[in-house]
Amino acid sequence: MGSEMRPDDTPGPKRYVDYRFTLANERTFLAWIRTALAILAGAVAVLHLLPLGWSEGPRTAVGLVLAALAGVIAVYAPLRWYRVQQIMSRGGALKMSLLPVVTTFAVGLVCALVLLGNLL
């Protein structure tokens, strides 16, 4: 067992991640992708579909913040999935992700912009 190759072709003993953890990692990835799609749908709605009666500035600001957040999540999700999979295969400790905090603050910013847009 000590001279076998690991699944990623690096020297050392094979170490397989329990499939339940692999599938949980995949579900987390898919949840982030669904979140990005929902946020992008919100951006499209604000920019093109909803008759909000807002001036162009607040509408554009809200739409662009939402679209940018969706882009960040869509780029980050597969990178995070891959990194977590590699760490699990090595038996390492997972680090906390900043994306939930970034998403929370961005959604809070959008909420503030929506409130301000309705007041102006």
C-alpha positions as CSV (number, residue, x, y, z in Angstrom):
1,M,0.0,0.0,0.0
2,G,2.9,2.4,0.7
3,S,4.3,2.2,-2.8
4,E,1.0,2.5,-4.6
5,M,0.1,5.7,-6.5
6,R,-2.6,8.0,-5.2
7,P,-5.6,8.8,-7.5
8,D,-4.0,12.1,-8.5
9,D,-0.7,10.3,-9.6
10,T,1.4,11.7,-6.8
11,P,3.6,9.4,-4.8
12,G,2.3,8.0,-1.5
13,P,-0.4,5.7,-0.3
14,K,-3.8,5.9,-2.0
15,R,-6.3,7.9,0.0
16,Y,-9.9,7.8,-1.1
17,V,-12.4,10.3,0.2
18,D,-15.6,8.8,1.6
19,Y,-18.1,9.2,-1.2
20,R,-20.5,10.9,1.2
21,F,-18.1,13.8,1.6
22,T,-17.4,14.0,-2.1
23,L,-21.2,14.2,-2.8
24,A,-21.6,16.8,0.0
25,N,-18.9,18.9,-1.6
26,E,-20.7,18.5,-5.0
27,R,-24.0,19.5,-3.4
28,T,-22.4,22.6,-2.0
29,F,-20.9,23.5,-5.4
30,L,-24.4,23.1,-7.0
31,A,-26.0,25.2,-4.3
32,W,-23.5,28.1,-5.1
33,I,-24.3,27.7,-8.8
34,R,-28.0,27.9,-8.1
35,T,-27.4,31.0,-5.9
36,A,-25.4,32.6,-8.7
37,L,-28.2,31.9,-11.2
38,A,-30.9,33.3,-8.9
39,I,-28.9,36.4,-8.3
40,L,-28.3,36.8,-12.1
41,A,-32.0,36.4,-12.7
42,G,-32.6,39.2,-10.2
43,A,-30.1,41.4,-12.0
44,V,-31.9,40.8,-15.4
45,A,-35.2,41.5,-13.8
46,V,-34.0,44.8,-12.2
47,L,-32.3,45.9,-15.4
48,H,-34.8,44.9,-18.0
49,L,-38.1,43.5,-16.8
50,L,-39.5,45.2,-13.8
51,P,-41.3,48.5,-14.1
52,L,-39.9,49.9,-10.9
53,G,-40.3,53.6,-11.7
54,W,-36.8,54.2,-10.5
55,S,-34.4,56.6,-12.1
56,E,-31.7,55.0,-14.3
57,G,-28.9,55.4,-11.7
58,P,-30.4,53.2,-8.9
59,R,-31.7,50.6,-11.3
60,T,-28.3,50.3,-13.0
61,A,-26.4,50.2,-9.6
62,V,-28.6,47.4,-8.2
63,G,-28.5,45.4,-11.5
64,L,-24.7,45.7,-11.8
65,V,-24.0,44.8,-8.2
66,L,-26.2,41.7,-8.6
67,A,-24.6,40.8,-11.9
68,A,-21.1,41.2,-10.5
69,L,-22.0,39.1,-7.4
70,A,-23.4,36.4,-9.6
71,G,-20.1,36.4,-11.6
72,V,-17.9,36.2,-8.5
73,I,-19.9,33.3,-7.2
74,A,-19.9,31.5,-10.6
75,V,-16.1,31.8,-10.8
76,Y,-15.5,31.0,-7.1
77,A,-17.7,27.9,-6.9
78,P,-15.8,25.5,-9.1
79,L,-12.5,26.7,-7.7
80,R,-13.7,26.1,-4.1
81,W,-15.1,22.6,-5.1
82,Y,-11.8,21.6,-6.6
83,R,-9.7,22.9,-3.7
84,V,-11.9,21.2,-1.1
85,Q,-11.8,17.9,-3.0
86,Q,-8.0,18.1,-3.1
87,I,-7.7,18.9,0.6
88,M,-10.0,16.0,1.5
89,S,-8.0,13.6,-0.7
90,R,-4.9,14.6,1.2
91,G,-6.6,14.4,4.6
92,G,-6.0,18.1,5.3
93,A,-8.0,20.6,7.3
94,L,-10.5,22.7,5.5
95,K,-10.3,26.5,5.7
96,M,-13.3,28.7,6.1
97,S,-14.5,30.4,3.0
98,L,-15.0,34.1,2.7
99,L,-17.7,33.8,0.0
100,P,-20.7,33.6,2.5
101,V,-19.5,36.8,4.1
102,V,-19.0,38.5,0.8
103,T,-22.4,37.4,-0.4
104,T,-24.1,38.5,2.8
105,F,-22.6,42.0,2.5
106,A,-23.4,42.3,-1.2
107,V,-27.0,41.3,-0.7
108,G,-27.2,43.8,2.2
109,L,-25.8,46.5,-0.1
110,V,-28.4,45.6,-2.7
111,C,-31.1,45.8,-0.1
112,A,-29.9,49.3,0.9
113,L,-29.9,50.3,-2.8
114,V,-33.4,49.0,-3.3
115,L,-34.6,50.9,-0.2
116,L,-32.8,54.1,-1.3
117,G,-34.2,53.6,-4.9
118,N,-37.7,53.5,-3.5
119,L,-37.2,56.6,-1.4
120,L,-35.7,58.7,-4.1
